[in-house]
Amino acid sequence: MNTESYVNRYGSNALIIGASVTIGEQFCRQLAAKGMNVYMVARNEGSLTKIADEIRETYRVEAHVIALDLLSYGAIDQLFELTSDVDISYLVVNANLHKINDFNLLSTQTKLDMVQMNITMPTLLCDHYGKKMTEAGKGGIIMTSAMNYLMGLEKDAVFQGTKAYVALFAESLWLEYRKQGVDVSVALINGIEGSPSYHAKTSSASRMVLKGMGISMVPEKIVEKCLIGFEKQRPFILPDYKLPFGRTMYTFMALSKILRFKWYARMFSAITVRLLNGSDLTK
Ligand SMILES: NC(=O)c1ccc[n+]([C@@H]2O[C@H](COP(=O)([O-])OP(=O)(O)OC[C@H]3O[C@@H](n4cnc5c(N)ncnc54)[C@H](OP(=O)(O)O)[C@@H]3O)[C@@H](O)[C@H]2O)c1
């Protein structure tokens, strides 16, 4: 779709939540390349400012920095206030919180923070911006979840639960909002090469194995594929290589549910936990 048709279909202003690194940054750059003004939210003001400067220079669109900690009290209301005079017609919900450890070893506060970032925040954002988009009869919402949300994982109970919520929440909104002119997709993301969070949770050996299995990708490619799937109005998008590594894995996950393969659930979790062998274990 060319720049003019993109803006006609989705409006001019995109709000990207979690815009300072990897795929969030790429959503900003690639949506700006499609002619959209970008409103960029994250905590790291320095990174946001640098990306915004480059976007203005390269694509001649507006790029606005909104430095906020979305876990801080009142931050979401502050975001609504800061964007109150802008017609946000495109929303990317990408920020999240992922802390791993045995369920009993994670603090109650960490668990609640994950629920706040990964469930409450996307819900409130859609409640606010999604409602306005449906009233206007056009817009787009992309949420990011994880490809393996179908599987339970040891040391990852809360996070997996929250990512399952995002996936099903988005798919349900896809059903409702498509009748009101708003496209919704969830991107089922795998390993993001270069992501600080991915690097903190995996050793370089694990990353090599995952790369070899075709289940990690560079952020540019992931977002390119997400935007193609989104334009095709897919409820969920699995950014994958030409050889369908991710889709094959996803099929096995779905089959293991239908066929009640207890061994597959245990094996999948055991392998994943071995690969999540970085330094990022949290209380
Ligand atoms: N990383 C992977 O390999 C991987 C694998 C599977 C799925 N995913 C999914 O892909 C998406 C992006 O992952 P990611 O690893 O890039 O995520 P991330 O590093 O945790 O954060 C993404 C963005 O959110 C911002 N952010 C985080 N906490 C925030 C807060 N409290 N307030 C405001 N902004 C905040 C970060 O910027 P600041 O730090 O500047 O605030 C960053 O711009 C997520 O939905 C994740 O579940 C990732």
The ligand as an SDF file (V2000), in Angstrom:
LIG
                    3D

 48 52  0  0  0  0  0  0  0  0999 V2000
   12.7210   -9.9720   23.3400 N   0  0  0  0  0  0  0  0  0  0  0  0
   12.3410  -11.0900   22.7290 C   0  0  0  0  0  0  0  0  0  0  0  0
   13.1660  -11.8480   22.2280 O   0  0  0  0  0  0  0  0  0  0  0  0
   10.8760  -11.4190   22.6590 C   0  0  0  0  0  0  0  0  0  0  0  0
   10.4750  -12.7700   22.4610 C   0  0  0  0  0  0  0  0  0  0  0  0
    9.1320  -13.0570   22.3530 C   0  0  0  0  0  0  0  0  0  0  0  0
    8.1880  -12.0390   22.4380 C   0  0  0  0  0  0  0  0  0  0  0  0
    8.6060  -10.7510   22.6330 N   0  0  0  0  0  0  0  0  0  0  0  0
    7.5880   -9.7040   22.7100 C   0  0  0  0  0  0  0  0  0  0  0  0
    7.9690   -8.6080   21.8780 O   0  0  0  0  0  0  0  0  0  0  0  0
    7.6110   -7.3650   22.4890 C   0  0  0  0  0  0  0  0  0  0  0  0
    8.8280   -6.4660   22.6310 C   0  0  0  0  0  0  0  0  0  0  0  0
    9.8250   -7.1390   23.3580 O   0  0  0  0  0  0  0  0  0  0  0  0
   11.1370   -6.4480   23.8810 P   0  0  0  0  0  0  0  0  0  0  0  0
   12.0060   -7.5150   24.4020 O   0  0  0  0  0  0  0  0  0  0  0  0
   11.6540   -5.4800   22.8630 O   0  0  0  0  0  0  0  0  0  0  0  0
   10.5410   -5.6580   25.1080 O   0  0  0  0  0  0  0  0  0  0  0  0
   11.2620   -4.6930   26.1890 P   0  0  0  0  0  0  0  0  0  0  0  0
   12.7010   -4.6070   25.8880 O   0  0  0  0  0  0  0  0  0  0  0  0
   10.9090   -5.1940   27.5170 O   0  0  0  0  0  0  0  0  0  0  0  0
   10.5520   -3.3170   25.9920 O   0  0  0  0  0  0  0  0  0  0  0  0
    9.9890   -2.8510   24.8170 C   0  0  0  0  0  0  0  0  0  0  0  0
    9.7710   -1.3720   24.9480 C   0  0  0  0  0  0  0  0  0  0  0  0
    8.9450   -1.0640   26.0590 O   0  0  0  0  0  0  0  0  0  0  0  0
    9.5190    0.0050   26.7960 C   0  0  0  0  0  0  0  0  0  0  0  0
    9.1650   -0.1340   28.2050 N   0  0  0  0  0  0  0  0  0  0  0  0
    9.4550   -1.1690   29.0300 C   0  0  0  0  0  0  0  0  0  0  0  0
    8.9990   -0.9120   30.2670 N   0  0  0  0  0  0  0  0  0  0  0  0
    8.3840    0.2970   30.2000 C   0  0  0  0  0  0  0  0  0  0  0  0
    7.7290    1.1230   31.1760 C   0  0  0  0  0  0  0  0  0  0  0  0
    7.6000    0.7410   32.4520 N   0  0  0  0  0  0  0  0  0  0  0  0
    7.2250    2.3110   30.7720 N   0  0  0  0  0  0  0  0  0  0  0  0
    7.3560    2.7170   29.4830 C   0  0  0  0  0  0  0  0  0  0  0  0
    7.9760    1.9800   28.5390 N   0  0  0  0  0  0  0  0  0  0  0  0
    8.4860    0.7970   28.8920 C   0  0  0  0  0  0  0  0  0  0  0  0
   11.0250   -0.1400   26.5690 C   0  0  0  0  0  0  0  0  0  0  0  0
   11.7170    1.0880   26.6330 O   0  0  0  0  0  0  0  0  0  0  0  0
   12.3690    1.7460   27.9470 P   0  0  0  0  0  0  0  0  0  0  0  0
   13.2400    0.7150   28.5670 O   0  0  0  0  0  0  0  0  0  0  0  0
   13.1080    2.9170   27.3620 O   0  0  0  0  0  0  0  0  0  0  0  0
   11.2400    2.1660   28.8030 O   0  0  0  0  0  0  0  0  0  0  0  0
   11.0510   -0.5910   25.1200 C   0  0  0  0  0  0  0  0  0  0  0  0
   10.9910    0.5300   24.2580 O   0  0  0  0  0  0  0  0  0  0  0  0
    6.9600   -7.7380   23.8170 C   0  0  0  0  0  0  0  0  0  0  0  0
    5.5640   -7.8170   23.6700 O   0  0  0  0  0  0  0  0  0  0  0  0
    7.5000   -9.1310   24.1180 C   0  0  0  0  0  0  0  0  0  0  0  0
    6.6580   -9.9030   24.9230 O   0  0  0  0  0  0  0  0  0  0  0  0
    9.9200  -10.4300   22.7560 C   0  0  0  0  0  0  0  0  0  0  0  0
  1  2  1  0
  2  3  2  0
  2  4  1  0
  4  5  1  0
  4 48  2  0
  5  6  2  0
  6  7  1  0
  7  8  2  0
  8  9  1  0
  8 48  1  0
  9 10  1  0
  9 46  1  0
 10 11  1  0
 11 12  1  0
 11 44  1  0
 12 13  1  0
 13 14  1  0
 14 15  2  0
 14 16  1  0
 14 17  1  0
 17 18  1  0
 18 19  2  0
 18 20  1  0
 18 21  1  0
 21 22  1  0
 22 23  1  0
 23 24  1  0
 23 42  1  0
 24 25  1  0
 25 26  1  0
 25 36  1  0
 26 27  1  0
 26 35  1  0
 27 28  2  0
 28 29  1  0
 29 30  1  0
 29 35  2  0
 30 31  1  0
 30 32  2  0
 32 33  1  0
 33 34  2  0
 34 35  1  0
 36 37  1  0
 36 42  1  0
 37 38  1  0
 38 39  2  0
 38 40  1  0
 38 41  1  0
 42 43  1  0
 44 45  1  0
 44 46  1  0
 46 47  1  0
M  CHG  2   8   1  16  -1
M  END
$$$$
